[in-house]
Amino acid sequence: MQYPSPRPTLGKVYLVGAGPGAADLITVRGARLLEKADIVFHDALVEPEMLTLCPSALKVAVGKRCGKLSSTQQFINKRLVDAAHKHPIVVRLKGGDPMLFGRADEELTALKAAGIEFEVVPGITAALAGAAAIQQSLTLRGISRSVAFITLAKAAENHTQGQALPIQNPSADTLVYYMGRKDAANIAQQLMSNSPNYNISTPVHILEAVSTPRERHWSSTLGHLANGSADAWFDSASPALIMVGEALRDQRFDAKVNDGLQDCIVLPNSMLSA
């Protein structure tokens, strides 16, 4: 008499938010999962120090960086499914929070279709770490009651002309642009041209590699940003946030415009605003 072969036990996939950059800003739950993980698929933006939290795991880079050779999303999805057939604990480590501009929905859809159990572990998104770094709240009583997180980045694969473009003129009081480096001047020009809430004197803060030792801060106005004053300042190797809105006006330095090229301000955390 033949008996059916036992169904193989599938592993569990955890989508873990790595946080904004610094290894000690990952959640306790996220750090514990990294310590127990058998295999970790990590983004390009995850700091090397973060990977020291999973010394026993097989580490696989599946990062996606604009303009650089990287894994397609479909390939990443397949690797997660395949890994769950081989390993008990699979971690997909994503920069920031998995559910914000991380294409988590596509990975979760693939896991659901394959019948694989999963869990999402949230992380601190870069916008919140950026607000902490400049010590300016994204909301402010009487000035800012709404915040928008925006990206102009579009997926390279499966892109057709019929797809809707990302929101380019949001109406929120405070705006945070992710992955907006190459569009910085255009963003400023568009906001001043199309929205009565933004003008040449509206405060702008740009942060690169927030929460890491490489963090840099450019502080000025929409007018200066629109003129391309920050273009030469950007470091193409570092992730950048562009933060816009009256809630971000720093009264301590309001009398002096920092164009990010000639002058610099030493922030309270001793990092330079260049």
TIKOL-146617 format. One line per 4 residues: their letters; for each residue x, y, z of C-alpha. Coordinates in Angstrom, 3 decimals, m for minus. Last residue first. Layout:
BEGIN
a) X/Y/Z | ...
END
This chain:
BEGIN
aslm) 26.145/72.483/3.390 | 24.189/71.862/6.557 | 26.887/70.223/8.602 | 26.293/67.593/11.247
snpl) 27.116/68.610/14.826 | 23.801/67.257/16.200 | 22.715/70.836/16.929 | 23.207/71.730/13.256
vicd) 26.229/73.655/12.061 | 25.033/75.961/9.294 | 26.826/76.348/5.997 | 27.445/79.100/3.514
qlgd) 28.707/79.353/m0.051 | 26.969/76.439/m1.773 | 23.821/75.416/0.085 | 21.936/78.623/m0.660
nvka) 21.550/79.367/3.042 | 19.207/82.295/3.384 | 19.819/84.273/6.546 | 17.069/86.019/8.514
dfrq) 15.159/82.767/8.981 | 18.034/81.028/10.789 | 16.603/80.693/14.294 | 13.037/80.931/12.992
drla) 13.366/77.596/11.207 | 10.610/77.347/8.614 | 9.655/73.682/8.264 | 5.963/74.233/9.003
egvm) 5.938/76.589/6.016 | 6.436/73.697/3.605 | 8.820/71.575/1.549 | 10.957/68.506/2.328
ilap) 13.155/66.972/m0.372 | 14.590/63.608/0.695 | 17.771/62.135/m0.765 | 19.339/58.682/m1.043
sasd) 23.132/58.863/m1.380 | 25.370/57.824/m4.287 | 24.192/60.666/m6.552 | 25.545/63.220/m4.091
fwad) 23.562/66.423/m4.524 | 25.278/69.798/m4.124 | 25.661/70.538/m7.834 | 21.894/70.561/m8.362
asgn) 21.074/72.409/m5.137 | 21.128/75.927/m6.591 | 19.096/74.839/m9.625 | 17.072/78.034/m9.873
alhg) 13.950/76.194/m8.681 | 15.777/75.181/m5.500 | 16.730/78.790/m4.822 | 13.159/79.940/m5.243
ltss) 11.794/77.030/m3.233 | 13.886/78.181/m0.287 | 17.061/77.155/1.590 | 18.467/74.366/3.755
whre) 20.772/71.627/2.486 | 21.519/68.874/5.011 | 24.018/66.032/4.870 | 23.975/62.628/6.572
rpts) 27.049/60.478/5.918 | 27.225/59.226/9.529 | 23.719/57.788/8.993 | 20.360/59.121/10.259
vael) 19.451/60.634/6.861 | 21.597/59.593/3.896 | 20.826/62.908/2.190 | 18.508/65.577/3.527
ihvp) 17.025/68.445/1.555 | 15.169/71.160/3.421 | 12.990/73.732/1.678 | 11.262/76.774/3.159
tsin) 8.735/78.717/1.040 | 10.316/82.054/0.013 | 9.891/81.668/m3.760 | 6.223/80.704/m3.416
ynps) 4.017/77.795/m2.372 | 0.419/77.860/m1.139 | m0.947/79.438/m4.337 | m0.092/76.216/m6.209
nsml) 0.582/75.749/m9.905 | 3.589/77.850/m10.855 | 5.398/77.806/m7.499 | 4.897/74.042/m7.116
qqai) 5.969/73.347/m10.700 | 9.156/75.354/m10.435 | 10.102/73.652/m7.173 | 9.479/70.152/m8.537
naad) 11.333/71.016/m11.747 | 14.413/72.066/m9.771 | 14.407/68.838/m7.764 | 13.595/66.402/m10.595
krgm) 16.918/64.526/m10.605 | 16.916/64.314/m6.821 | 13.265/63.362/m6.312 | 13.617/59.844/m4.929
yyvl) 11.242/60.609/m2.059 | 9.500/63.970/m1.933 | 8.096/65.188/1.374 | 5.390/67.846/1.203
tdas) 3.889/69.846/4.049 | 0.548/71.669/3.681 | m0.990/69.033/1.398 | m2.322/70.106/m2.022
pnqi) m0.264/67.781/m4.202 | 0.946/69.046/m7.594 | 2.884/66.199/m9.243 | 0.836/63.166/m8.271
plaq) 2.390/60.214/m10.121 | 1.633/59.793/m13.838 | m1.154/57.498/m14.941 | m0.126/54.602/m17.139
gqth) m1.176/54.683/m20.801 | 2.328/55.211/m22.114 | 3.358/51.822/m20.816 | 5.826/50.733/m18.178
neaa) 6.059/46.972/m17.750 | 9.537/47.272/m16.282 | 11.050/50.679/m15.550 | 8.891/51.373/m12.520
kalt) 8.261/55.072/m11.999 | 9.877/57.531/m9.605 | 8.019/60.800/m9.052 | 7.563/60.014/m5.372
ifav) 5.372/61.720/m2.825 | 4.684/61.612/0.909 | 2.010/64.193/1.689 | 1.456/65.893/5.048
srsi) m1.649/67.652/6.339 | m2.566/70.006/9.177 | 0.201/72.548/8.619 | 0.021/76.198/9.635
grlt) m2.418/76.768/12.506 | m0.817/74.109/14.679 | 2.286/72.713/13.045 | 2.797/69.416/11.230
lsqq) 6.045/68.113/9.733 | 7.799/69.018/12.980 | 11.253/70.585/12.724 | 14.264/69.251/14.631
iaaa) 16.323/69.021/11.433 | 17.235/65.383/12.141 | 13.860/64.532/13.674 | 12.027/65.754/10.576
gala) 14.379/63.685/8.427 | 13.817/60.594/10.568 | 10.084/61.007/10.000 | 10.547/61.414/6.250
atig) 12.903/58.406/6.114 | 10.226/55.912/7.126 | 10.557/54.181/10.478 | 9.861/50.473/10.062
pvve) 6.887/48.144/9.989 | 7.093/44.335/10.273 | 4.908/42.674/7.637 | 4.143/38.972/8.070
feig) 4.005/36.098/5.607 | 2.639/32.587/5.104 | 3.151/31.076/1.674 | 0.224/29.827/m0.392
aakl) 1.972/30.569/m3.689 | m0.670/33.120/m4.738 | m0.400/34.786/m1.335 | 3.381/35.046/m1.673
atle) 3.116/36.613/m5.136 | 0.514/39.132/m3.928 | 2.691/40.002/m0.939 | 5.646/40.698/m3.218
edar) 3.602/42.914/m5.514 | 2.013/44.785/m2.598 | 5.427/45.417/m1.044 | 6.456/47.648/m3.924
gflm) 8.571/49.626/m1.434 | 7.186/53.125/m1.956 | 5.699/52.989/1.571 | 4.529/49.593/2.849
pdgg) 7.953/48.141/3.641 | 8.899/51.071/5.893 | 12.353/52.609/5.573 | 14.702/50.415/3.547
klrv) 13.424/46.901/2.919 | 14.647/43.617/4.371 | 12.858/40.586/2.937 | 13.439/38.003/5.632
viph) 12.976/34.261/5.145 | 12.639/32.001/8.167 | 12.039/28.255/7.642 | 14.233/27.941/4.510
khaa) 13.927/25.848/1.349 | 10.371/26.243/0.025 | 10.239/29.796/1.416 | 13.363/30.592/m0.610
dvlr) 11.609/29.710/m3.878 | 8.718/32.072/m3.104 | 11.071/34.903/m2.175 | 13.210/34.278/m5.265
knif) 10.144/34.382/m7.488 | 9.042/37.783/m6.148 | 12.551/39.173/m6.602 | 12.567/37.985/m10.214
qqts) 9.201/39.642/m10.865 | 10.497/42.876/m9.344 | 13.424/42.973/m11.741 | 16.853/42.734/m10.128
slkg) 19.211/45.666/m10.569 | 21.536/47.381/m13.024 | 21.652/51.068/m12.198 | 19.711/54.092/m13.438
crkg) 17.476/54.274/m10.377 | 18.517/51.843/m7.671 | 16.767/48.540/m6.988 | 18.323/46.251/m4.431
vavk) 18.174/42.476/m4.560 | 21.281/41.775/m2.487 | 21.261/38.280/m1.008 | 22.557/37.525/2.483
lasp) 22.634/33.940/3.774 | 21.946/34.258/7.466 | 24.263/33.501/10.367 | 25.525/37.046/10.991
cltl) 22.070/38.698/10.777 | 22.502/41.914/12.788 | 25.747/42.604/10.908 | 23.526/43.322/7.920
mepe) 22.409/46.600/9.459 | 25.997/47.819/9.592 | 26.184/47.432/5.792 | 23.385/50.037/5.449
vlad) 20.231/49.020/3.588 | 19.718/51.271/0.556 | 20.467/48.495/m1.952 | 17.597/46.452/m0.569
hfvi) 18.015/43.153/1.249 | 17.021/39.518/0.756 | 17.878/37.784/4.019 | 18.209/34.006/4.427
dake) 18.043/31.749/7.485 | 16.782/34.517/9.739 | 16.982/34.255/13.534 | 19.092/37.383/14.172
llra) 17.272/39.249/11.427 | 13.969/38.398/13.085 | 15.175/39.762/16.419 | 16.283/43.014/14.778
grvt) 12.891/43.488/13.134 | 11.040/42.861/16.387 | 13.229/45.391/18.197 | 12.502/47.951/15.482
ilda) 15.315/49.221/13.249 | 16.746/52.559/14.376 | 19.946/51.037/15.794 | 21.236/50.165/12.329
agpg) 21.062/53.768/11.146 | 19.431/54.053/7.731 | 15.826/55.232/7.666 | 14.197/52.069/9.041
agvl) 15.018/48.496/8.078 | 11.358/47.657/7.557 | 10.880/43.903/7.562 | 8.828/41.862/5.106
yvkg) 8.841/38.481/6.832 | 8.456/35.299/4.815 | 7.477/32.045/6.508 | 8.832/28.644/5.522
ltpr) 6.887/25.895/3.849 | 6.651/22.379/5.218 | 6.687/19.846/2.418 | 3.460/17.905/1.997
pspy) 3.933/14.333/3.145 | 4.181/11.846/0.297 | 0.973/9.952/m0.213 | 0.978/6.385/1.178
qm) 1.379/3.356/m1.004 | 0.000/0.000/0.000
END
